[in-house]
Amino acid sequence: MTHTPHGDHLIAGEKIRSETRFSSAPAEGQAHEFSVGNPELVAQACAAAHAAFEEFSATTREERATLLDAIADEIEARADAITAIGSAETGLPTARLQGERGRTTGQLRLFADHIRKGDYLDRRHDVALPDRQPLPRPDLRMMQRPIGPVAVFGASNFPLAFSVAGGDTAAALAAGCPVVAKGHSAHPGTGEVVADAVVAAISRCGLNPGIFSLVQGGKRDVGEALVTDPRIKAVGFTGSLGGGRALYNLCASRPEPIPFFGELGSVNPMFVLPEAASARGDQIGQGWAASLTMGAGQFCTNPGIAVVIDGADADAFANAAKEALAGAAPQVMLTDGMAEAYRSGAARVGAGKGVRSLVTTTCEARQASPYLFEVSAEDWLENHDLAEEVFGPLGLIIRVRDAMQMEKVSRSFGGQLTTTLQMDDGDTVLARSLLPVLERMAGRVLANGFPTGVEVADSMVHGGPYPASTNFGATSVGTLSIRRFLRPVCYQNLPEALLPEDLH
């Protein structure tokens, strides 16, 4: 199946064309014209979501689960079209797009199963105690209820799993919240095909079309209008620190502030402990290089920094990583802007005090090749700029004197999505001393693995302290992410006939 984009917005099931158009910038193949979003269209979509909320929030868990399954089915029915246009727009290989599509449909079905079980409702009941002294206790029942219409911003680096029908949309719809999605201009055609699938599923299930809208990318005023519309009650965002922080500030400054769940990326430090470095430092270096270059380094869990105790074992680790990275082929980055930012970031790191270059390269247009640098712990601790994320296949090795300095370096990091311990049995004492620091640092702590590749599961946490995300208690991956779009409601002495069905 092929897809020729219609280029329209999808507002409550209707195709709407803007007079102003923009041209896509695919990595290869033909460019297409798409409608430019504007605040008026945002208001129209938000009004439809608001009007649909009460009806949608009253649907049964089975009705919403059926919708999620139907969206997955409709996406799979468009599999070839999604892969073709997604690969052309982003430069991602076919296998990557196919895998990401499977993750996208898988998490939709995971949420369907999750809400069918009902555990997420966290239902509680304190029975009335009319004879209790000195005061009787009323009948109290509590459960989670949907928060209202949710704004979802499509991510640049995951055109399926974190975009129009990605994890944020799946969680919001599962909770009973309508979604207004802002498409990303890096892959508007991919977003359009997926949005068509969502609209088809909603129609198939006979639900109010206002529960989903797609406004295609526009200027900054589109995002600002979306997060400040009084009918939007929460925001899901995956993107840059600067853009996310600006939207977060807008959400906080509204007359009615709303939660902004921003996942803003991190450098995901990896600590190579001495026994592991001695036993298999070269293997760890090779594995690290593979993780750094996966997807041209365009994963928010990319382990950009490795911390290792200086000496012969550190040399073996660094040499193995250097050899692997030097032989890596160039890869296409998602956008011209990302490629330029990658080149600028590499230049910034390379110019840092005490930074030594191990692998240098020349990156042209949207092509990215790896960089590898190293620095002493002393120079690292004096230069906070080195802790800023470089989005791409760039690695930085921090050489520390000893275990004590490794712990000092660990305390210098800001909030992270992940952190990793490379360790053997003889490293347990050092690992135990580092663990309290790492727990405070990151949302996910790994041992003897690499953080690229986020399992979509009940136990997954994809979030962390700021600046990794704007809400340390939330995750954007896994079934716990539904809690972002729910709030607890207590029902006191309500007659059985008035209670929600899930509390009967």
N, C-alpha and C positions, 0 to 999 in steps of 0.2 A: 504494500500500500504506500502510495506517495501522497504528499500533502502540499497543496499550493496555498499559502497563507491568505486568509481573507483580510487580515490586518486590522480587524475591528476590536473594540472593547466588547466585553460580555457583561452586561449590566442586568442582573436579575433574569438571566436567560435570553436577553435580547442583544443582538449584534448592533452596536452603535459605532458609527464612523465619525471621526473628528476631521475638521477641515485641514488642520495642521497634521502633517505626516513626517515620519522620520525613516531613514533608510537603515536597515540592519548592516552590521559590519562582520560578515561571516569569515571564518578562518579560510574557507575555500568555497567555491561555487557562487551562485547568484545571490545578490542582495535583494531584499524585499521591502516593500513599504508598509509601515504600520502607523496606526493612529497614535497621536501624542495625547497623553493624559492631561487633564486640567482640573482645577478645584471644583468646577461645576459638576463634572462627571463623578468625582469623589463624593460630593454631596448627594448626588442621585443614588449612587451605590449604597452609601451609608443609610439613606432614608429607607431604601428597600430592605436592608438588613435589619434595621430597627423595627420596621413594620412586620417582618417575619419572625422576630425573636420569640414573642410569647407563644406563637403556634409551634415553633420548632422546639422550644424548651419543654413543651408539654408532650412531645413525642415519646414513645416508649423506647427503652434501650434496644429492643429488637428492631424497631423501625430504623433507628440510627445505625445499628450494626449492619442491617441489610443495605443501607445507603453506602456505607464504607466498602462493603464487599462489591457492590455494584460499580463504584468508582474504580476499584482495582480491576474489575472485569473490563470496563470500558477503556482503561489505559492499555491493558494487554491486547485489546482488539485493535489498537492503533500502534502496536509495538514497532513495526517496520518504519512507519512514518516518523515516530518519535526518534528512533535511532538515526534515521537519515538526516533529518533536519537538525537534530541535536549535535551530531558529529560535524556537520557543515558549519554550524554557528560557532561552536566552541573549540573545535579542533581535537576534542577528546576521541580516543579510539572507539571503534564499535564495541569491543568487549567491555570497556568501561561503562559505556552508556547502557548496555544490556544488563550489566550487573547492578547499576544504579536503579534501573527500572524495576528489577526484581526486589531491590531493597524498598523502593517506594510502594509497590503493591503489597509487599510483605508487611510493612508497618501499618498500612491501611487495614489489612486483615487481622493483624495483631491487636489493633485497637478495637476492632469489631468483637473479637473474642474476649477482650478485656472488659468491655462494658456489658457484655452478656452475663459475665460472672457477677458483676455488681459490687465487687469488693471496693472499688474506687470511691463508692458513695460514702464509705466510713460511717455507716448507720449506727446510731447509739440511742439507747432508750433507758431513761431513769423513771421507773414506775412511780405513780403518785403514792405518797404516804400521808393520807388524810389525818391519821391519828398521831403523827409525830409531834413531840413537844420540844420546845415551846411553840414551834410553828409547823404547820403541815407543809409537805413538799408537793408541788404541782407535778403533773405528768409532763415529762420533758422528752422530746424526740429531736434528733438532729441528723442531718445528712447534707451532702454537698450538692449545690445547685449551680447551674451555668451562670456565668458572670455577665454575658451580653455579647453584642457583636465584637468581633476580633479583627484587627488589621494584621495582615501577614505580608512581610516584605520578602520577595524572592531573592535568593542568594546568587551571587555570581559564580561561585565555584562548584555548586551542586545544582545543575539545571532541573533536576527531578526531585531528589530526596529532600532538599531544603528549599523548594520553590513552590509553585502554584498549588500542587497537591502533596506537598511534603509533610514532614512531621508536625509542623505547626498547624497546618490546615487539618490534618487527620485528627490531632488532639482536640482542636476547637470543635470540629463537627461531632466528634464522639461525645464531647461534653454537652452538646446542645446549643452551641454558639454559632450564629451565622458568621461567614468569613468574607471580608473584602480584601482581595489580594492585589498587591502592586507588582506587576510584572517587571522583570529586570531587562534592561535594554541590551544586555549582552546575549540574550537568547530569547527574543520575543516570539519567534516562531515555535520554539519548543513549548514555551508557556502557553501559547495559543492552542496547540493540539491537546495539551493536558487539560486546559480549561474547557475545551469542547467536550472532553471525556467526562468531566465533573458535571457539566450542564446536562449531558445526555443521561447520566445516572440519576440526577435529581428528577428529571422528567419521567424516567422509567419507574421511579419509586413513587411518583405522584405527590412529591413534596413541594412546598412553596419555593418558587424559583429565587426569591429574595435572599435565600440562605447562602448564596454564593455569587460573587461578582469578581471580574478581573478588569482592572484598569491598567492599560499598558504604560510602559515607562514614559516619564516626562521630565520636566525640570524639577528643581528642588521643591517648588511650590506644591507639587502633587503629594510628596511624602509629608510635608508640613501640614497640608490640608487634611490628610488622612489621620494623623496622630492627634490633631487638635479638634477634629469633629466631635461634638459632644455626644454623639450616638455611639462612638467607639469606646469600649470599656477595657480593652487590653491590647497590647501590641506584641507580636512575635517578629524578631529581627535577627538575621545573621549577616554580618558584614564588618566593615572597618570600624576601628575605635573612634575615629573622628566623626564619621557619619552617624554611628550609633549613639555617641555621647550627645550630639546635637539633638537627635530625636528624643533621647531620654530627658534632656532638659526641657524640651517642649511639653512632654507628658507631665513632668513634675510641675510646670508653671501654669497648667490649665486651671480654670476655676474649680473644676473637679479633677484633681490629679488621678492618673490611672497607672497601673503597673506596665512597665516597659521591660519585656524579657529579651534583652539583647545578648547575643553570643558574639563576642568581639575578637576572638582569636587569642593566641598566646605563643610563646616560644617553646613550651613543653620540655623543660630541661631533663636530661638523662644523666644519672650519676653512675659511673662505672667504678664499682668498689674493688679494692685491691686484689682479693683472691680471684675474682672473676677476670680482672684484667690480666693477671698472671697466667691463668689457665687457658683463656680463650679470647684475649684482647683482639687478635686479628679477626676472629669470627664476628665479634661484636662490632668491630669497625666496618666490616663488609655489610652486616645486617643494617647498621645505622645508615650507611650510604644508600642502600636500597630503599629504606624508609624515607630518607631525605628527598630522593628523586621521584618517588611514586607520584604520578599525576602532575609532573613538573613542579613538585613541592607545593601544590596549591591546595593543601589540606590544612584546616585550622588546628589539627593535631600533629602537624609536622614537627618532629623533635629537633628543633633547630640548634640546640646547644647541648654539648656533652661536657661533663665535668669529670676529670680523671686526675689521679695523683701522679705527679711528674716522675719521670724515670724511664727505664728501658721498656716497661710494659706500656706506658703511655705512648712511647715511640712506635711500638708494634701496632697499637690501636690506630694511631694517626696515620701511619704508613699504609695500613690496610684500607682505611677510609679514603686516603688520597688516591691510591691506585684504582679503587673502584669508581670514584667520582671522575677521575681523569679519563676513564674509558667510557663514561656515560654519553649517549647520543643526545643531541639537542632535542628539545620537545617544544611543541606549540603551546603558548600560554593562552588563557581564555580571552583576553582582550589586549588591545594595544596599550591601554592605560596600565594594566597590570604588568606588562612587560617593561614599560618605562619605569614604573615604581620599583620593580625588581632591580633594574640596573642602578637606579639611584640608591636603593638600600644597600646594594653590594658596595658601591663607592663609599657610602657613609661608614660602613663597618670597616672596610679596608683602610680608611683614613684615621681610624681610632688610635689613640696613644698605645703603643706597645703591640699593636696587632700585626701579626706576621701572616703573609699569604702562603698557603700550601697548594692551592689549585686556583688558577685564574683562567678566564675565558673571555671571549667576545660574543656578546648577545646582540643580534640584530633583529629588527622588526618584532614579530611575536615569538621568536625563538628564544629559548632559555637553556643555558648550560650551567652546570654546577659551579659554585664557588666554595672554597674551604679555607677557613682562617683559624688561627690559634692565638691565645693571649694568656698572659699570666694572671693569676687570681688578683694580685695587687693592682694591676692595671684595670682589670675588670671592675673591681670594687670602686675605682675612682671614676668610672665612665658609665653613667646610667644609660647613655644612648645605645650602648651595646646590648641592652636588654630589650630593645624595641624589636618587634617582629619584622622580619623581611619575608614577604610572601613569595616563596619560590624555593628552588633547590639549593639553598645556602646553609652551610654548617659552620659553627664556631666551637672550637675546643677550648675549654678553660683548664689550664694546668694549675693544680693546687699543690702546696708543699706536702700536706699530710691530711689525716682524717679531720683534725681540728679545723684546718682551713677549709676543708670541704664543707663542714657544717656551717662555717661562717658564710661561705658563698651561698649555701642553700637558703640561708635566712635573708639574703639580699634580693631574692626574686619577689616580684609582685604576684598577684593571683594568676593561676594557670588553669587551663582545661585538664591537662595531664602532667604527670611527672613519673619518671621511670627509674627503677633500681635494677642495674645489672649486677647480680650477686651470686656467690656460691655459698655453701654451708659455712665456710670459715668467715664470711662477712656478716653473720647474723648480728653480732654485737654492734657493729657500726650501723647496720641497717636499722636496728631497733632505736638507736639514738637519733637517726635522721627521720624516722617515721612520723613523730609528732609534728615536725616542721613541715614535712611533705603533706600531711593531712590538712594542715591549715592553709597550705599553698594551693592545692589543686582539688578538682572534683573527682578525678580518677587517678589512683596510684597503681602502677604496674610493676611487676617483677619479671625480669628476663623475657621481655617481649618488646614490641614497638607500638606506639599508640596510633599510628595510621591504620584505619580500619576500625570503625566504631560499631560494635555489635548492637543491633536493635533488639532490646530485651527488657524484661521487667526490672532487672537490677542495674541497668546502665545509667550512669550520670554523665551528661555532656553539658557541663557548666562549671562554675567555680567562682572564687572570689574575684572582685574587680581588680584589673580590667578584663579578665577573661570573659566575664559576663556581668550584667548589671544587677543580677539577683542571685546571691550565693546559695539560696535555698531551692533553686529551680534547676531543671534539666530540660534540654530541648530534644533529647533522644530517649526513647524508652517510654513505657506506659506511665511512669510517674509524671511525665510532662503534661498529662491531662490536668494535674492539679493547678497549673498556672491559670486555667480558665474556669475554675470553680471557686465557690465561696461557701462557707458553712452557714446554714440557716437552722435555727432552733424553733421548734413548734411547741408551744406551751398550752396544754389543756385544749388543743384543737379537737373537735369531734372527728371521729373516724372518717366520716363522709368528706371532710375537708382536707384530709391529709393526702399528700402525693401518693400515687400508687405504689411507689417503691418503699414507702414506710408502712404499708398495710401489713 
